[in-house]
């Protein structure tokens, strides 16, 4: 979407890119809600549950804010408020989404791989349970 806007393609490229990104944000949030519903633990069960829901909940809230921001950017693009040289609001939204992406990669590694996954079990077995 950003590249299309920079190339002065205001007809298709930015709209398709924004719609796909909005769809991805909505799907991510729905998958997170489904995961919360089917989890076998709650926020009150353990330290892991508390940390899991705190970290992924804050991330989910940022995904919702980012998705709303993308919808506002789509409306502004539809109204013709962006040009190839003047689109800082859209560019700030892109920066925000890159931040949310980097945070998710870090959270995924810490929450799913390290604390609750195979890496933790490998570490635990390596030290014979004496951590």
C-alpha positions as CSV (number, residue, x, y, z in Angstrom):
1,X,0.0,0.0,0.0
2,X,2.8,2.4,0.9
3,X,4.8,1.7,-2.2
4,X,1.7,2.1,-4.4
5,X,1.0,5.5,-2.7
6,X,4.6,6.6,-3.3
7,X,4.2,5.7,-7.0
8,X,1.1,7.8,-7.2
9,X,-1.2,4.8,-7.7
10,X,-4.3,6.0,-5.8
11,X,-6.7,3.7,-7.6
12,X,-6.0,0.0,-6.6
13,X,-2.7,-0.6,-4.8
14,X,-3.2,1.3,-1.5
15,X,-6.8,0.1,-1.2
16,X,-6.0,-3.6,-1.7
17,X,-2.9,-3.3,0.6
18,X,-4.9,-1.6,3.4
19,X,-7.9,-4.0,3.1
20,X,-5.6,-7.0,3.3
21,X,-3.8,-5.6,6.3
22,X,-7.1,-4.8,8.0
23,X,-8.2,-8.4,7.3
24,X,-5.0,-9.8,8.7
25,X,-5.4,-7.7,11.9
26,X,-9.0,-8.9,12.4
27,X,-8.1,-12.5,11.8
28,X,-5.2,-12.3,14.3
29,X,-7.6,-10.8,16.9
30,X,-10.2,-13.5,16.3
31,X,-7.6,-16.3,16.6
32,X,-6.4,-14.7,19.8
33,X,-10.0,-14.6,21.2
34,X,-10.5,-18.3,20.2
35,X,-7.2,-19.2,21.9
36,X,-8.4,-17.4,25.1
37,X,-11.7,-19.4,25.0
38,X,-10.0,-22.8,24.6
39,X,-7.1,-22.3,27.0
40,X,-7.0,-24.8,29.8
41,X,-5.7,-22.2,32.3
42,X,-6.9,-18.7,33.3
43,X,-5.2,-15.5,34.5
44,X,-5.7,-16.7,38.1
45,X,-4.2,-20.2,37.8
46,X,-0.5,-19.5,37.8
47,X,2.3,-17.1,37.2
48,X,2.4,-18.4,33.6
49,X,-1.3,-17.7,33.1
50,X,-1.0,-14.2,34.5
51,X,2.0,-13.4,32.4
52,X,0.5,-15.0,29.3
53,X,-2.8,-13.1,29.5
54,X,-1.1,-9.8,30.4
55,X,1.4,-9.9,27.6
56,X,-0.9,-11.3,24.9
57,X,-3.8,-9.1,26.1
58,X,-1.8,-5.9,25.8
59,X,-0.6,-7.0,22.4
60,X,-4.2,-7.8,21.3
61,X,-5.3,-4.3,22.5
62,X,-2.5,-2.8,20.3
63,X,-3.7,-4.9,17.3
64,X,-7.2,-3.6,17.8
65,X,-5.9,0.0,18.0
66,X,-3.7,-0.6,14.9
67,X,-6.7,-2.1,13.0
68,X,-8.8,0.9,13.8
69,X,-6.0,3.2,12.7
70,X,-5.8,1.3,9.4
71,X,-9.6,1.8,8.9
72,X,-9.2,5.5,9.5
73,X,-6.3,5.6,7.0
74,X,-8.5,3.7,4.5
75,X,-11.3,6.3,5.0
76,X,-8.8,9.1,4.5
77,X,-7.4,7.5,1.4
78,X,-11.0,7.1,0.1
79,X,-11.6,10.8,0.7
80,X,-8.4,11.7,-1.2
81,X,-6.6,13.2,1.8
82,X,-3.3,11.4,1.0
83,X,-0.9,12.1,-1.9
84,X,2.4,10.7,-2.8
85,X,4.2,13.5,-0.9
86,X,1.7,14.1,2.0
87,X,0.7,10.9,3.8
88,X,2.4,11.2,7.2
89,X,-0.7,9.8,9.1
90,X,-0.5,6.7,6.9
91,X,3.3,6.4,7.3
92,X,2.9,6.7,11.1
93,X,0.4,3.9,11.0
94,X,2.9,1.8,9.1
95,X,5.6,2.5,11.8
96,X,3.1,1.6,14.5
97,X,2.4,-1.7,12.8
98,X,6.1,-2.5,12.4
99,X,6.5,-1.9,16.2
100,X,3.5,-4.3,16.9
101,X,5.1,-6.9,14.6
102,X,8.4,-6.8,16.3
103,X,6.7,-7.0,19.7
104,X,4.7,-10.0,18.5
105,X,7.8,-11.9,17.3
106,X,9.4,-11.3,20.7
107,X,6.3,-12.3,22.6
108,X,5.9,-15.4,20.5
109,X,9.4,-16.5,21.3
110,X,9.1,-15.7,25.1
111,X,5.6,-16.9,25.7
112,X,5.1,-19.8,23.3
113,X,8.6,-21.2,22.7
114,X,10.6,-20.4,25.9
115,X,8.2,-20.5,28.8
116,X,5.6,-22.9,27.5
117,X,7.2,-24.9,24.7
118,X,10.0,-27.1,23.6
119,X,12.8,-24.7,24.5
120,X,11.8,-24.7,28.1
121,X,11.6,-28.5,28.2
122,X,15.0,-28.8,26.6
123,X,16.5,-26.4,29.2
124,X,14.8,-28.3,32.0
125,X,16.1,-31.7,30.8
126,X,19.6,-30.3,30.2
127,X,19.9,-29.3,33.9
128,X,18.1,-32.5,35.2
129,X,15.3,-30.4,36.6
130,X,17.7,-28.4,38.8
131,X,17.1,-24.9,37.6
